[in-house]
Amino acid sequence: MIASPCINICAMNPQTGLCAGCYRTIDEITAWARLDDPGRLDILAAVGRRRQAHQPHEKDSRRNGKQNG
């Protein structure tokens, strides 16, 4: 069984329709318990894409903040 991506920061963003913590829609959140593993994997793939789309500069700022030497 695949674990939920919930991180207990449950707040729906009215502009995006996504949870601020797990990047799922309300329909995905409510369906999670009824889904089989392939269905959950589909949601996790969508969550990954959404997370990247909403946090595109996070990796860049970390990389640019490091100083070598």
ZIVEN-V972639 format. One record per pair of residues at least 24 apart in sequence whose ideal C-beta (glycine too) atoms are under 10 Angstrom apart, sorted by the first residue. I is the first residue (numbers start at 0). J is the second residue. D is the distance in whole Angstrom. If there is no record, write none. Layout:
BEGIN
((I:J:D) (I:J:D))
END
This chain:
BEGIN
((0:35:9) (0:36:7) (0:39:8) (1:31:9) (1:34:9) (1:35:9) (1:36:5) (1:37:9) (1:38:9) (1:39:4) (1:40:7) (1:42:9) (1:43:7) (2:39:9) (2:43:10) (3:28:9) (3:31:6) (3:32:9) (3:39:8) (3:42:9) (3:43:10) (4:28:10) (4:31:9) (4:39:9) (4:42:8) (4:43:6) (4:46:6) (4:47:9) (4:50:9) (5:31:8) (12:53:9) (15:49:8) (15:52:10) (15:53:8) (17:45:10) (17:46:9) (17:49:6) (17:50:10) (17:53:8) (18:46:9) (18:49:10) (19:53:10) (21:46:7) (21:49:10) (21:50:9) (22:46:5) (22:47:8) (22:48:9) (22:49:4) (22:50:5) (22:51:10) (22:52:9) (22:53:7) (22:54:10) (23:49:8) (24:49:9))
END
